[in-house]
């Protein structure tokens, strides 16, 4: 016979079991959910660091293929500056001034009007290049210059049968080592630092950027003019050096990054101010050439005149040329152009640097340009000389552009620019693997 305590416990347990069964059967009945069959997605990839990097690279490549909008005003300044380069080379380096010494002062009118050409070209390099960080552009430029060196040499030796004493072919493939073109040499040296410099522009604040522009221009230009114009402390070489090019690149980068687009009445006022500054500075320099600067017999008037004679110098580091390069560039940047005219200017403006490379080539310079005015009579009038020099410079400009159009088409067919980009990408991958 079982114990009473055990019988009591069994009865309680049975009651609890019955209650739980009733609850589950009525109110708390469980519903079986069928298991979901996983669907295999072959296209779905795991998110990894490598996939993210490849997607970013694809996005960057797509963005780099987007054509940048060119400012036709800047391209027009390029063409005008190259025209000024030709005129100054014809006058001072190719014998025009020696043949017509009686008109030397009058020929300087052309120099006053276009003597800002190098400063403007250096300024433009900063305006359009402060966002670029590719060495492929530098490689393309080197191939472009080397191509002309070899092609022009073959033309004069094989076709024109010119006798050349020095046939060192390395000079044509390495123009920087032999200083064949001073501006190209200075630009090449500066461009090696531009990837780091351009990234620094993104970090600098506006007031820090402006401080660099003001300090470099003050030290390299105004301080020298006001203190001792004959002492070249920083080896600026009268505006023909890498350091000078860097200072103008900084100024151009500031203009390009923080440019202000005037519209309406403000735009006309701005253009009027640019024209007024250009004409007034050119007139002051013209008076200085003719020794006609006169403000009076007073003490301060004579001091101002002596200061103007001191600072209105003819080098590229002169205040006149610097000021005119600024106002001319800013003026043409603000002008509105017709759509078809803008395309025409931009196409030929992109080829402007070829004018410098072609007409400054030693063969072209010494064999053709040096004898341009040999057959001209000596008794030409002042106006006739000015017109002939101007038209001859325009002829050289058009001829060089026509030649470079053919070179440009050849480079497009051979895909030289894409090859340069491909080589740069390979070099970047090799270096990244070696470092990592």
Secondary structure, 3 states (H helix, E strand, C coil): CCCHHHHHHHHHHHHHHHHHHHHHHHCCCCCCCCCCCCCCCCCCCCCCHHHHHHHHHHHHHHHHCCCCCCCHHHHHHHHHHHHHHHHHHHHHCCCHHHHCHHHHHHHHHHHHHHCCHHHHHHHHHHHHHCCCCCCHHHHHHHHHHHHHHHHHHHHHHHHCCCCCCCCCCHHHHCCCCCCCCHHHHHHHHHHHHHHHHHHHHHHCCHHHHHHHHHHHHHHHHHHHHHHCCCCCCCCCHHHCCHHHHHHHHHHHHHHHHCCCCCCCHHHHHHHHHHHHHHHHHHHHHHHHHCCCCCCCCCHHHHHHHHHHHHHCCCCCCCHHHHHHHHHHHHHHHCCCCCHHHHHHHHHHHCCHHHHHHHHCCHHHHHHHHHHCCCCCCCCCCHHHHHHHHHHHHHHHHHHHHHHHHHHHHHHHHHCHHHHHHHHHHHHHHHHHHHHC
